[in-house]
């Protein structure tokens, strides 16, 4: 009998050691994989985007590098053109949206459940004006720009969209009437601007990457003659959810913000990783176009370094809305933005 007890004792000790190891592994340490992710149970959420843009690279990096999965989230990004990216959140078809604060302000007027911005991504007005190859203003002075633009056909993007509003804002600032002094073409699909200029339907276009580099590589236009990023801090592309989501499920919102913070830091610190993921996300772009798009983004300080949305950035954005007549009435930074999740982010 004593012999059997001695034989069983080592076996019990091994079991105890294994149980201790399993228990230690099950404890979630700061910065490690979320418990749900460890168990293979990811929470599915959908983010709506107005178009596929290189400016949204931090969002794609968070997907491709597993930062969302590490937080226990399975994030799907869907395209919803023509302003449907915002209405997708209002209707509940999407959990969140990437786009401008001004779009949220328009969609949330008189709403009992407004859309609130929780993290910054693109902190500059990510729009450039390009002209058909062989055309260019005499200089960058307001007088020469006004003379150059007058009478031109401009592909300005969909009416009500931020690129369209910025174009109108710029024309007004030069003393031009957007409805009388130029012809504004307003395609819903921003990816068509290269073809429009190439085929002669437009003399000038506003665009972002990858369209800008695509047009350059195809010989449609040269470098932009005007950059809206000169406006400074601008809440151009932020991530937003409904107020009820913040109230009912702050844990998921926090996890989402954590992943975006990690992605923004990665994009800023690891340009090779950014290049790899940009090429994977836009496989039809040449290596030269990918490098040009990244070079432009870094040179223009496109991406927010810390996901914070400043009041100055919101004011710049809303000023464009107000001066173009799209938005009337008052707005409040406190009602449009909630930085608690970024402030508490890891």
Backbone as numpy.savetxt, mean C-alpha at the origin, in Angstrom:
# Nx Ny Nz CAx CAy CAz Cx Cy Cz
10.20 -58.78 41.68 9.35 -57.57 41.68 10.22 -56.33 41.68
11.27 -56.29 42.49 12.18 -55.17 42.55 12.86 -54.97 41.21
13.18 -56.13 40.50 13.83 -56.07 39.21 12.93 -55.36 38.19
11.60 -55.62 38.22 10.67 -54.99 37.28 10.59 -53.48 37.50
10.59 -53.07 38.79 10.55 -51.65 39.09 11.78 -50.94 38.54
12.96 -51.61 38.68 14.18 -51.00 38.18 14.16 -50.89 36.65
13.54 -51.86 36.01 13.47 -51.84 34.55 12.54 -50.74 34.05
11.49 -50.50 34.80 10.50 -49.51 34.37 10.98 -48.09 34.64
11.81 -47.86 35.67 12.23 -46.54 36.09 12.88 -45.71 34.97
13.85 -46.27 34.21 14.43 -45.45 33.13 13.40 -45.04 32.09
12.47 -45.96 31.81 11.43 -45.66 30.83 10.56 -44.49 31.29
10.23 -44.46 32.60 9.42 -43.36 33.14 10.19 -42.04 33.10
11.49 -42.11 33.35 12.30 -40.91 33.31 12.35 -40.33 31.89
12.45 -41.20 30.89 12.46 -40.74 29.49 11.14 -40.06 29.15
10.03 -40.69 29.60 8.71 -40.09 29.35 8.60 -38.71 29.98
9.09 -38.58 31.20 9.03 -37.30 31.90 9.84 -36.23 31.18
11.01 -36.63 30.68 11.85 -35.70 29.95 11.18 -35.24 28.66
10.55 -36.21 27.97 9.87 -35.87 26.72 8.70 -34.93 26.98
7.97 -35.17 28.06 6.84 -34.30 28.40 7.32 -32.89 28.70
8.46 -32.80 29.38 9.01 -31.48 29.69 9.42 -30.72 28.44
10.04 -31.48 27.52 10.46 -30.85 26.27 9.26 -30.35 25.47
8.22 -31.18 25.39 7.01 -30.80 24.66 6.36 -29.58 25.29
6.36 -29.55 26.62 5.76 -28.41 27.32 6.54 -27.14 27.02
7.88 -27.25 27.01 8.71 -26.07 26.74 8.50 -25.57 25.32
8.37 -26.52 24.37 8.17 -26.13 22.97 6.83 -25.46 22.75
5.85 -25.82 23.58 4.51 -25.28 23.37 4.36 -23.86 23.88
5.33 -23.38 24.69 5.25 -22.03 25.22 5.73 -21.04 24.17
4.93 -20.04 23.86 5.27 -19.05 22.82 6.15 -17.96 23.40
7.38 -17.87 22.90 8.30 -16.83 23.33 8.11 -15.60 22.44
8.45 -14.43 22.93 8.33 -13.22 22.12 9.12 -13.35 20.82
8.48 -12.99 19.70 9.15 -13.01 18.40 9.11 -14.36 17.71
8.54 -15.37 18.35 8.46 -16.68 17.71 7.11 -16.85 17.03
6.94 -18.00 16.40 5.72 -18.26 15.65 4.51 -18.27 16.56
3.42 -17.67 16.09 2.17 -17.65 16.84 1.69 -19.08 17.09
1.01 -19.28 18.22 0.53 -20.62 18.58 -0.36 -21.21 17.50
-1.24 -20.38 16.94 -2.13 -20.87 15.88 -1.33 -21.31 14.67
-0.28 -20.56 14.34 0.55 -20.92 13.20 1.29 -22.23 13.47
1.76 -22.40 14.71 2.48 -23.62 15.08 1.59 -24.85 14.94
0.31 -24.67 15.18 -0.64 -25.77 15.06 -1.19 -25.92 13.65
-0.74 -25.05 12.75 -1.21 -25.12 11.37 -2.61 -24.56 11.19
-3.08 -23.76 12.13 -4.42 -23.17 12.04 -4.29 -21.66 11.86
-4.28 -21.23 10.62 -4.14 -19.81 10.33 -5.50 -19.17 10.12
-5.64 -17.95 10.60 -6.88 -17.22 10.42 -6.86 -16.53 9.06
-7.84 -16.81 8.23 -7.90 -16.26 6.87 -8.53 -14.87 6.89
-7.82 -13.90 6.29 -8.38 -12.56 6.11 -8.05 -12.09 4.69
-8.87 -11.19 4.17 -8.73 -10.70 2.80 -8.45 -9.19 2.82
-7.46 -8.77 2.05 -7.14 -7.36 1.87 -7.44 -6.98 0.42
-8.20 -5.92 0.22 -8.53 -5.46 -1.12 -7.55 -4.37 -1.55
-7.05 -4.45 -2.77 -6.17 -3.43 -3.33 -6.80 -2.88 -4.61
-6.60 -1.58 -4.91 -7.20 -1.00 -6.10 -6.51 -1.43 -7.39
-5.24 -1.77 -7.30 -4.46 -2.27 -8.42 -3.23 -2.95 -7.87
-2.55 -3.72 -8.71 -1.32 -4.38 -8.28 -0.19 -3.40 -8.49
0.42 -2.95 -7.42 1.40 -1.87 -7.49 2.68 -2.22 -6.76
3.82 -1.80 -7.33 5.08 -2.02 -6.65 5.13 -1.24 -5.34
4.32 -0.19 -5.23 4.27 0.56 -3.99 3.77 -0.26 -2.81
3.03 -1.32 -3.12 2.49 -2.17 -2.05 3.45 -3.31 -1.68
4.70 -3.19 -2.10 5.67 -4.25 -1.87 5.73 -4.73 -0.42
5.71 -3.85 0.59 5.75 -4.36 1.97 4.62 -5.34 2.29
3.45 -5.11 1.72 2.32 -6.04 1.92 2.64 -7.39 1.31
3.21 -7.38 0.10 3.55 -8.63 -0.57 4.70 -9.35 0.14
5.64 -8.58 0.66 6.77 -9.17 1.40 6.26 -9.89 2.65
5.30 -9.27 3.33 4.74 -9.91 4.53 4.08 -11.24 4.18
3.50 -11.32 2.99 2.92 -12.58 2.52 4.02 -13.59 2.19
4.93 -13.18 1.32 5.91 -14.10 0.75 6.96 -14.56 1.76
7.30 -13.72 2.71 8.33 -14.09 3.68 7.76 -14.73 4.94
6.45 -14.94 4.98 5.83 -15.66 6.09 5.61 -14.83 7.34
5.67 -13.48 7.23 5.47 -12.66 8.41 4.02 -12.73 8.90
3.08 -12.82 7.98 1.68 -12.99 8.38 1.48 -14.36 9.02
2.03 -15.38 8.38 1.87 -16.74 8.91 2.45 -16.86 10.30
3.57 -16.18 10.55 4.20 -16.20 11.87 3.27 -15.62 12.94
2.38 -14.73 12.50 1.41 -14.13 13.41 0.11 -14.92 13.47
0.06 -16.05 12.75 -1.15 -16.87 12.76 -2.19 -16.44 11.74
-1.77 -15.69 10.71 -2.70 -15.16 9.72 -2.41 -15.71 8.33
-3.47 -15.98 7.60 -3.39 -16.35 6.19 -4.03 -15.19 5.43
-3.21 -14.34 4.80 -3.69 -13.12 4.17 -3.76 -13.29 2.66
-4.93 -13.06 2.12 -5.12 -13.07 0.67 -5.34 -11.63 0.21
-4.67 -11.24 -0.86 -4.83 -9.90 -1.44 -5.60 -10.03 -2.75
-6.71 -9.31 -2.85 -7.53 -9.34 -4.06 -7.55 -7.96 -4.70
-7.62 -7.92 -6.01 -7.72 -6.65 -6.72 -9.18 -6.27 -6.91
-9.49 -5.03 -6.61 -10.85 -4.51 -6.78 -10.74 -3.10 -7.35
-10.79 -3.00 -8.67 -10.56 -1.73 -9.36 -11.80 -0.84 -9.30
-11.62 0.39 -9.77 -12.74 1.32 -9.89 -13.31 1.80 -8.57
-12.52 1.76 -7.52 -13.00 2.19 -6.21 -13.64 1.09 -5.39
-13.71 -0.12 -5.98 -14.36 -1.23 -5.27 -13.53 -1.75 -4.11
-12.26 -1.34 -4.03 -11.42 -1.82 -2.92 -11.96 -1.31 -1.59
-12.51 -0.10 -1.59 -13.07 0.46 -0.35 -14.44 -0.14 -0.07
-15.27 -0.23 -1.08 -16.62 -0.79 -0.88 -16.56 -2.26 -0.49
-15.48 -2.95 -0.86 -15.34 -4.35 -0.46 -15.25 -4.49 1.05
-14.65 -3.50 1.70 -14.57 -3.52 3.17 -15.91 -3.12 3.77
-16.53 -2.12 3.19 -17.85 -1.67 3.67 -18.86 -2.82 3.62
-18.81 -3.60 2.54 -19.77 -4.69 2.36 -19.41 -5.94 3.16
-18.17 -6.01 3.64 -17.74 -7.18 4.38 -17.08 -8.24 3.52
-16.90 -7.96 2.21 -16.24 -8.93 1.33 -14.73 -8.97 1.59
-14.20 -7.92 2.19 -12.78 -7.89 2.55 -12.64 -7.45 4.01
-11.64 -7.97 4.67 -11.38 -7.62 6.07 -10.76 -6.23 6.16
-9.88 -5.94 5.20 -9.18 -4.67 5.22 -8.90 -4.18 3.82
-8.30 -2.99 3.71 -8.05 -2.37 2.41 -6.74 -1.60 2.45
-6.07 -1.57 1.32 -4.90 -0.70 1.18 -5.29 0.40 0.19
-5.06 1.63 0.59 -5.47 2.77 -0.23 -5.28 4.05 0.56
-5.82 5.14 0.04 -5.63 6.43 0.67 -6.61 6.72 1.79
-6.18 7.54 2.73 -7.05 7.98 3.82 -8.26 8.71 3.25
-8.03 9.46 2.16 -9.13 10.25 1.58 -10.27 9.36 1.07
-9.94 8.18 0.53 -10.97 7.25 0.07 -11.81 6.76 1.24
-11.13 6.50 2.35 -11.85 6.07 3.56 -12.76 7.18 4.07
-12.26 8.42 4.01 -13.06 9.56 4.49 -14.32 9.72 3.66
-14.20 9.54 2.35 -15.37 9.64 1.48 -16.37 8.54 1.77
-15.86 7.31 1.90 -16.74 6.16 2.10 -17.37 6.15 3.48
-16.75 6.84 4.43 -17.22 6.77 5.82 -18.08 7.95 6.26
-18.33 8.88 5.37 -19.17 10.02 5.76 -20.55 9.54 6.19
-20.95 9.98 7.37 -22.26 9.62 7.94 -22.40 8.13 8.22
-21.28 7.42 8.35 -21.32 5.98 8.62 -21.22 5.72 10.12
-21.98 4.76 10.58 -21.90 4.37 11.99 -20.75 3.41 12.24
-20.16 2.90 11.16 -19.02 1.98 11.27 -17.95 2.40 10.26
-17.27 3.52 10.52 -16.32 4.07 9.55 -15.08 3.19 9.37
-14.40 3.44 8.26 -13.13 2.76 7.99 -12.01 3.57 8.64
-11.17 2.89 9.39 -10.11 3.55 10.17 -8.75 3.00 9.75
-7.78 3.88 9.56 -6.45 3.48 9.12 -5.59 3.08 10.31
-4.92 1.93 10.20 -4.16 1.39 11.33 -2.66 1.30 11.09
-2.22 1.41 9.83 -0.78 1.31 9.55 -0.45 1.97 8.22
0.69 2.59 8.16 1.13 3.27 6.95 1.97 2.32 6.09
1.91 2.50 4.79 2.78 1.75 3.87 3.49 2.73 2.94
2.74 3.41 2.08 3.31 4.38 1.15 3.10 5.78 1.71
4.18 6.43 2.10 4.09 7.71 2.80 4.40 8.90 1.90
4.32 8.69 0.60 4.49 9.78 -0.35 3.40 9.66 -1.42
3.10 10.78 -2.07 2.14 10.74 -3.18 2.81 10.00 -4.34
2.49 8.75 -4.48 3.18 7.84 -5.38 2.68 8.00 -6.83
2.78 9.20 -7.34 2.29 9.51 -8.69 3.32 10.37 -9.41
3.50 10.08 -10.68 4.46 10.81 -11.51 3.77 11.20 -12.82
4.15 12.34 -13.38 3.65 12.75 -14.68 4.71 12.47 -15.73
4.30 11.76 -16.77 5.20 11.43 -17.87 4.59 11.94 -19.17
5.45 12.27 -20.13 4.99 12.78 -21.43 5.51 11.87 -22.54
4.74 11.80 -23.62 5.14 11.01 -24.77 6.56 11.38 -25.19
7.34 10.38 -25.55 8.74 10.60 -25.89 8.86 11.67 -26.96
9.74 12.63 -26.72 9.92 13.75 -27.63 9.21 15.00 -27.19
8.33 14.85 -26.17 7.62 16.00 -25.62 8.13 16.27 -24.21
8.29 17.54 -23.88 8.74 17.89 -22.52 8.54 19.38 -22.30
8.29 19.79 -21.06 8.20 21.24 -20.78 9.56 21.89 -20.94
9.56 23.19 -21.22 10.82 23.91 -21.41 11.65 23.91 -20.13
10.97 23.94 -18.97 11.65 23.87 -17.68 10.62 23.42 -16.65
11.05 23.34 -15.42 10.14 22.92 -14.35 9.49 24.11 -13.66
9.62 25.30 -14.22 8.99 26.47 -13.62 7.48 26.38 -13.78
6.71 26.96 -12.86 5.24 26.92 -12.99 4.75 27.49 -14.33
5.41 28.52 -14.82 4.99 29.13 -16.08 5.17 28.17 -17.24
6.32 27.51 -17.29 6.58 26.57 -18.39 5.72 25.31 -18.28
5.49 24.87 -17.06 4.62 23.70 -16.87 3.19 24.02 -17.32
2.72 25.19 -16.98 1.36 25.60 -17.37 1.25 25.66 -18.89
2.23 26.26 -19.54 2.20 26.37 -21.00 2.27 24.99 -21.66
3.06 24.11 -21.08 3.22 22.77 -21.64 1.94 21.94 -21.51
1.29 22.02 -20.38 0.11 21.19 -20.11 -1.15 21.68 -20.82
-1.23 22.97 -21.07 -2.47 23.52 -21.65 -2.77 22.89 -23.01
-4.00 22.41 -23.15 -4.45 21.81 -24.40 -4.08 20.34 -24.58
-3.37 19.78 -23.62 -2.93 18.39 -23.75 -4.01 17.39 -23.34
-3.88 16.17 -23.89 -4.73 15.04 -23.48 -3.98 14.28 -22.39
-4.58 14.22 -21.21 -3.89 13.65 -20.05 -4.65 12.43 -19.54
-3.98 11.29 -19.51 -4.55 10.09 -18.90 -4.38 10.23 -17.40
-5.47 10.56 -16.73 -5.39 10.94 -15.32 -5.87 9.87 -14.35
-6.32 8.74 -14.86 -6.86 7.71 -13.97 -8.32 7.96 -13.67
-8.94 7.00 -12.98 -10.38 7.06 -12.75 -10.78 8.31 -11.95
-11.91 8.85 -12.29 -12.41 10.03 -11.59 -12.66 9.69 -10.11
-12.13 10.50 -9.23 -12.28 10.27 -7.79 -11.12 9.54 -7.17
-10.29 8.89 -8.01 -9.11 8.21 -7.48 -8.01 9.21 -7.14
-7.10 8.83 -6.27 -6.06 9.75 -5.83 -5.19 10.27 -6.96
-4.72 9.43 -7.92 -3.93 9.97 -9.02 -4.70 11.03 -9.81
-5.98 10.80 -10.04 -6.82 11.76 -10.75 -6.91 13.07 -9.97
-7.16 12.95 -8.67 -7.29 14.14 -7.83 -5.98 14.92 -7.77
-4.86 14.21 -7.69 -3.57 14.90 -7.66 -3.31 15.65 -8.97
-3.72 15.04 -10.07 -3.55 15.70 -11.37 -4.39 16.97 -11.42
-5.63 16.88 -10.99 -6.50 18.05 -10.95 -5.94 19.12 -10.01
-5.48 18.70 -8.86 -4.89 19.60 -7.87 -3.71 20.37 -8.47
-2.86 19.65 -9.19 -1.69 20.25 -9.82 -2.10 21.26 -10.88
-3.06 20.91 -11.71 -3.54 21.83 -12.75 -4.11 23.10 -12.13
-4.90 22.93 -11.09 -5.50 24.09 -10.40 -4.41 24.98 -9.82
-3.38 24.35 -9.24 -2.29 25.13 -8.63 -1.52 25.94 -9.67
-1.55 25.49 -10.93 -0.88 26.20 -12.01 -1.78 27.25 -12.65
-3.04 27.29 -12.21 -3.98 28.24 -12.78 -4.73 27.72 -13.99
-4.76 26.41 -14.16 -5.48 25.79 -15.26 -6.80 25.20 -14.77
-7.80 25.21 -15.63 -9.10 24.61 -15.32 -9.09 23.18 -15.86
-9.17 22.17 -14.97 -9.13 20.78 -15.42 -10.23 20.41 -16.41
-11.36 21.14 -16.36 -12.48 20.82 -17.23 -12.42 21.56 -18.58
-11.62 22.61 -18.66 -11.63 23.44 -19.88 -10.27 23.54 -20.57
-9.21 23.58 -19.79 -7.89 23.87 -20.37 -7.14 22.62 -20.83
-7.59 21.46 -20.41 -6.98 20.20 -20.83 -8.10 19.20 -21.10
-7.73 18.07 -21.70 -8.69 16.96 -21.85 -8.26 15.84 -20.92
-9.06 15.59 -19.89 -8.73 14.53 -18.94 -9.37 13.22 -19.38
-8.55 12.22 -19.58 -9.01 10.87 -19.88 -8.97 10.09 -18.58
-10.04 9.36 -18.27 -10.17 8.79 -16.93 -10.44 7.27 -16.97
-9.46 6.49 -17.42 -9.64 5.04 -17.45 -9.68 4.45 -16.05
-10.52 3.46 -15.84 -10.63 2.83 -14.52 -9.41 1.97 -14.23
-8.80 1.42 -15.28 -7.66 0.52 -15.12 -6.36 1.30 -15.34
-5.60 1.50 -14.26 -4.37 2.30 -14.34 -3.31 1.64 -15.20
-3.40 0.34 -15.41 -2.37 -0.36 -16.19 -2.44 -0.05 -17.68
-3.50 0.65 -18.11 -3.67 0.94 -19.54 -2.92 2.19 -19.99
-2.32 2.94 -19.07 -1.75 4.24 -19.44 -0.60 4.11 -20.43
0.19 3.06 -20.34 1.30 2.87 -21.27 0.76 2.74 -22.69
-0.25 1.90 -22.86 -0.85 1.69 -24.18 -1.51 2.96 -24.70
-2.17 3.71 -23.83 -2.86 4.93 -24.25 -1.89 5.95 -24.84
-0.75 6.12 -24.18 0.25 7.06 -24.69 0.93 6.49 -25.93
1.21 5.21 -25.89 1.88 4.54 -27.01 1.06 4.65 -28.30
-0.27 4.55 -28.18 -1.15 4.58 -29.35 -1.62 5.99 -29.72
-1.18 7.00 -28.94 -1.52 8.37 -29.26 -2.83 8.85 -28.70
-3.48 8.04 -27.87 -4.75 8.47 -27.26 -4.51 9.55 -26.22
-3.31 9.56 -25.63 -2.97 10.56 -24.62 -1.57 11.10 -24.88
-1.37 12.38 -24.57 -0.04 13.00 -24.68 0.76 12.81 -23.40
0.03 12.85 -22.29 0.63 12.82 -20.96 -0.14 11.82 -20.12
0.53 11.21 -19.17 -0.14 10.29 -18.25 0.41 10.46 -16.85
-0.46 10.22 -15.87 0.07 10.06 -14.53 0.19 8.56 -14.30
1.16 8.19 -13.54 1.37 6.76 -13.32 2.26 6.52 -12.13
2.33 5.28 -11.74 3.20 4.83 -10.67 3.98 3.63 -11.20
4.76 3.02 -10.35 5.42 1.80 -10.76 4.45 0.62 -10.61
4.48 -0.38 -11.50 5.52 -0.60 -12.52 5.28 0.09 -13.86
4.19 0.87 -13.99 3.87 1.48 -15.28 4.97 2.45 -15.75
5.53 3.24 -14.82 6.54 4.22 -15.21 7.74 3.54 -15.86
8.30 2.54 -15.17 9.47 1.83 -15.72 9.12 1.03 -16.96
7.89 0.52 -17.01 7.44 -0.23 -18.18 7.43 0.68 -19.41
6.89 1.89 -19.24 6.84 2.84 -20.35 8.23 3.28 -20.80
9.14 3.44 -19.85 10.51 3.82 -20.19 11.19 2.70 -20.98
11.05 1.46 -20.51 11.71 0.33 -21.17 11.16 0.09 -22.58
9.91 0.49 -22.82 9.30 0.31 -24.15 9.48 1.53 -25.05
10.16 2.54 -24.54 10.41 3.73 -25.33 9.20 4.60 -25.55
8.19 4.48 -24.69 6.96 5.27 -24.82 7.18 6.67 -24.27
7.91 6.76 -23.16 8.24 8.05 -22.55 9.60 7.96 -21.90
10.06 9.10 -21.40 11.33 9.12 -20.68 11.04 9.32 -19.19
12.01 9.74 -18.44 11.82 9.93 -17.01 10.69 10.94 -16.75
9.96 10.79 -15.64 8.87 11.73 -15.32 9.35 13.18 -15.31
8.49 14.08 -15.76 8.84 15.50 -15.72 8.30 16.17 -14.46
7.44 15.45 -13.71 6.97 15.99 -12.44 6.71 14.85 -11.47
7.14 15.05 -10.21 6.99 14.04 -9.18 6.14 14.59 -8.03
5.01 13.96 -7.77 4.15 14.42 -6.69 4.71 14.11 -5.31
5.73 13.27 -5.25 6.31 12.97 -3.93 6.92 14.21 -3.30
7.14 15.26 -4.12 7.69 16.51 -3.58 6.75 17.18 -2.59
5.48 16.73 -2.54 4.53 17.27 -1.57 4.92 16.91 -0.14
5.78 15.91 0.03 6.20 15.49 1.37 5.29 14.41 1.95
5.22 14.32 3.27 4.40 13.29 3.92 2.97 13.32 3.37
2.50 12.15 2.96 1.20 12.07 2.31 0.65 10.66 2.55
-0.53 10.55 3.13 -1.10 9.23 3.47 -1.69 8.58 2.22
-0.80 8.21 1.30 -1.21 7.73 -0.02 -1.74 6.30 0.02
-1.02 5.41 0.66 -1.46 4.01 0.75 -1.28 3.51 2.17
-2.38 3.43 2.89 -2.38 2.96 4.27 -3.27 1.73 4.36
-3.10 0.99 5.42 -3.93 -0.20 5.64 -5.02 0.14 6.64
-6.24 -0.23 6.29 -7.39 0.20 7.09 -8.40 -0.93 7.26
-9.15 -0.83 8.35 -10.22 -1.79 8.64 -11.42 -1.01 9.20
-12.53 -1.68 9.32 -13.69 -1.02 9.90 -13.51 -0.84 11.41
-14.13 0.20 11.94 -14.04 0.48 13.37 -14.54 -0.70 14.19
-15.57 -1.38 13.71 -16.12 -2.53 14.43 -15.10 -3.67 14.52
-14.23 -3.80 13.53 -13.18 -4.83 13.56 -12.19 -4.52 14.68
-11.83 -3.26 14.81 -10.93 -2.85 15.89 -11.55 -3.14 17.25
-12.83 -2.89 17.38 -13.51 -3.07 18.67 -13.75 -4.54 19.00
-14.09 -5.34 17.99 -14.46 -6.73 18.24 -13.28 -7.70 18.18
-12.27 -7.37 17.39 -11.15 -8.30 17.22 -9.81 -7.58 17.19
-9.48 -6.87 18.27 -8.21 -6.13 18.29 -6.99 -7.04 18.21
-7.12 -8.28 18.63 -5.99 -9.21 18.60 -5.52 -9.45 17.16
-6.48 -9.67 16.26 -6.12 -9.90 14.86 -5.53 -8.64 14.24
-6.10 -7.49 14.58 -5.57 -6.22 14.06 -4.13 -6.03 14.53
-3.85 -6.36 15.78 -2.49 -6.23 16.31 -1.52 -7.17 15.58
-1.95 -8.40 15.35 -1.09 -9.36 14.64 -0.79 -8.88 13.23
-1.81 -8.34 12.59 -1.63 -7.82 11.24 -0.62 -6.67 11.24
-0.77 -5.76 12.19 0.15 -4.62 12.29 1.58 -5.09 12.59
1.72 -6.11 13.42 3.05 -6.65 13.72 3.75 -7.13 12.45
3.01 -7.83 11.60 3.58 -8.37 10.36 3.98 -7.25 9.41
3.15 -6.22 9.32 3.46 -5.09 8.44 4.71 -4.35 8.93
4.83 -4.18 10.23 6.02 -3.55 10.80 7.28 -4.34 10.43
7.20 -5.65 10.54 8.35 -6.48 10.20 8.69 -6.36 8.71
7.67 -6.31 7.87 7.88 -6.21 6.43 8.49 -4.86 6.05
8.02 -3.79 6.67 8.58 -2.46 6.38 10.06 -2.40 6.75
10.40 -2.98 7.87 11.80 -3.00 8.29 12.64 -3.83 7.33
12.09 -4.95 6.87 12.82 -5.81 5.95 13.06 -5.12 4.61
12.05 -4.43 4.10 12.18 -3.73 2.82 13.23 -2.63 2.91
13.29 -1.95 4.06 14.26 -0.87 4.23 15.68 -1.40 4.39
15.83 -2.54 5.04 17.17 -3.01 5.41 17.75 -4.06 4.46
16.91 -4.72 3.69 17.38 -5.82 2.84 16.88 -5.60 1.41
17.67 -4.89 0.64 17.26 -4.54 -0.73 17.26 -5.76 -1.66
18.09 -6.74 -1.36 18.09 -7.96 -2.18 16.81 -8.75 -1.97
16.35 -8.81 -0.73 15.07 -9.47 -0.46 13.93 -8.72 -1.15
13.96 -7.38 -1.08 12.94 -6.57 -1.75 12.94 -6.84 -3.25
14.12 -6.92 -3.83 14.24 -7.17 -5.28 13.70 -8.55 -5.63
14.04 -9.53 -4.83 13.57 -10.90 -5.07 12.05 -10.98 -5.06
11.44 -10.38 -4.05 9.99 -10.47 -3.92 9.27 -9.60 -4.95
9.87 -8.47 -5.32 9.27 -7.63 -6.36 9.26 -8.36 -7.69
10.35 -9.02 -8.01 10.44 -9.78 -9.26 9.45 -10.94 -9.25
9.29 -11.59 -8.11 8.33 -12.70 -8.01 6.89 -12.20 -8.16
6.63 -11.01 -7.64 5.27 -10.46 -7.68 4.94 -9.90 -9.07
5.96 -9.43 -9.79 5.77 -8.87 -11.14 6.72 -9.58 -12.11
6.43 -10.83 -12.42 7.36 -11.65 -13.21 7.58 -11.17 -14.64
6.67 -10.35 -15.17 6.84 -9.88 -16.56 7.79 -8.70 -16.67
8.13 -8.08 -15.55 9.06 -6.95 -15.58 10.48 -7.43 -15.83
11.21 -6.69 -16.64 12.62 -7.02 -16.86 13.42 -6.70 -15.59
14.60 -7.27 -15.51 15.46 -6.99 -14.35 15.77 -5.50 -14.26
15.92 -4.86 -15.43 16.21 -3.42 -15.45 15.03 -2.63 -14.90
13.80 -3.03 -15.27 12.62 -2.32 -14.79 12.43 -2.52 -13.29
12.72 -3.73 -12.81 12.63 -4.01 -11.38 13.61 -3.12 -10.61
14.84 -3.06 -11.11 15.85 -2.25 -10.44 15.50 -0.77 -10.48
14.92 -0.33 -11.62 14.54 1.07 -11.75 13.40 1.41 -10.79
12.44 0.50 -10.67 11.31 0.73 -9.77 11.77 0.82 -8.32
12.66 -0.09 -7.93 13.19 -0.06 -6.57 14.03 1.19 -6.33
14.86 1.54 -7.31 15.69 2.72 -7.18 14.86 3.98 -6.98
13.76 4.06 -7.72 12.88 5.22 -7.60 12.22 5.25 -6.22
11.79 4.08 -5.75 11.12 4.01 -4.45 12.05 4.43 -3.31
13.28 3.93 -3.34 14.23 4.28 -2.28 14.65 5.75 -2.37
14.88 6.23 -3.60 15.30 7.62 -3.78 14.22 8.60 -3.33
12.97 8.22 -3.53 11.86 9.11 -3.19 11.28 8.86 -1.80
11.96 8.01 -1.00 11.50 7.70 0.37 10.04 7.28 0.36
9.72 6.37 -0.54 8.33 5.99 -0.77 7.69 5.32 0.43
8.42 4.37 1.04 7.82 3.55 2.09 8.04 4.13 3.48
6.99 4.03 4.27 7.09 4.47 5.66 8.12 3.62 6.39
8.99 4.22 7.18 9.97 3.44 7.93 9.40 2.79 9.18
8.27 3.29 9.67 7.77 2.82 10.97 6.26 2.59 11.03
5.58 2.67 9.89 4.13 2.42 9.78 3.27 3.49 10.44
3.88 4.56 10.91 3.08 5.62 11.55 2.49 6.56 10.51
1.25 6.97 10.74 0.56 7.91 9.86 0.50 9.24 10.59
1.21 10.22 10.10 1.26 11.51 10.79 0.04 12.35 10.45
-0.24 13.29 11.31 -1.34 14.22 11.04 -1.04 15.08 9.83
0.24 15.42 9.64 0.64 16.20 8.47 0.37 15.45 7.19
0.61 14.13 7.20 0.37 13.31 6.01 -1.12 13.27 5.66
-1.96 13.16 6.67 -3.41 13.15 6.45 -3.88 14.51 5.96
-3.35 15.57 6.53 -3.75 16.92 6.12 -3.40 17.18 4.66
-2.21 16.72 4.23 -1.82 16.88 2.82 -2.81 16.16 1.92
-3.12 14.95 2.28 -4.05 14.12 1.51 -5.42 14.78 1.41
-5.95 15.20 2.54 -7.29 15.78 2.57 -7.33 17.16 1.90
-6.21 17.86 1.93 -6.16 19.17 1.27 -6.39 19.02 -0.23
-5.84 17.97 -0.81 -6.06 17.69 -2.23 -7.55 17.45 -2.49
-8.17 16.69 -1.62 -9.60 16.39 -1.75 -10.45 17.66 -1.69
-10.12 18.50 -0.74 -10.93 19.71 -0.51 -10.75 20.71 -1.65
-9.51 20.91 -2.09 -9.25 21.91 -3.13 -9.75 21.49 -4.50
-9.94 20.19 -4.70 -10.50 19.73 -5.97 -12.03 19.62 -5.90
-12.59 19.90 -4.73 -14.04 19.91 -4.58 -14.68 18.56 -4.39
-13.87 17.51 -4.24 -14.43 16.16 -4.07 -14.97 15.96 -2.66
-14.31 16.60 -1.69 -14.72 16.45 -0.29 -15.11 17.81 0.27
-16.25 17.85 0.92 -16.69 19.07 1.59 -17.00 18.75 3.05
-16.92 19.75 3.88 -17.20 19.54 5.29 -15.93 19.36 6.09
-16.09 18.92 7.33 -14.97 18.76 8.23 -14.50 17.31 8.29
-13.27 17.13 8.74 -12.74 15.80 8.99 -11.89 15.86 10.25
-11.67 14.71 10.84 -10.88 14.63 12.07 -9.83 13.54 11.95
-8.59 13.91 12.19 -7.50 12.93 12.18 -7.81 11.79 13.16
-8.33 12.12 14.33 -8.62 11.12 15.35 -9.67 10.11 14.89
-10.57 10.53 14.03 -11.60 9.62 13.52 -11.12 8.80 12.33
-10.10 9.29 11.64 -9.61 8.61 10.45 -8.47 7.64 10.73
-7.73 7.87 11.83 -6.50 7.12 12.10 -6.49 6.60 13.54
-5.99 5.37 13.70 -5.81 4.78 15.03 -4.43 4.14 15.06
-3.50 4.76 15.77 -2.11 4.29 15.79 -1.79 3.37 16.97
-2.79 2.92 17.71 -2.49 2.12 18.90 -1.77 0.82 18.56
-2.10 0.21 17.44 -1.52 -1.09 17.09 -0.08 -0.96 16.62
0.22 0.11 15.90 1.60 0.37 15.51 2.42 0.73 16.75
1.86 1.53 17.63 2.58 1.92 18.84 2.87 0.72 19.75
2.01 -0.27 19.72 2.18 -1.46 20.56 2.87 -2.60 19.78
3.21 -2.33 18.52 3.75 -3.39 17.65 5.11 -3.88 18.09
5.42 -5.08 17.63 6.70 -5.72 17.98 7.70 -5.49 16.86
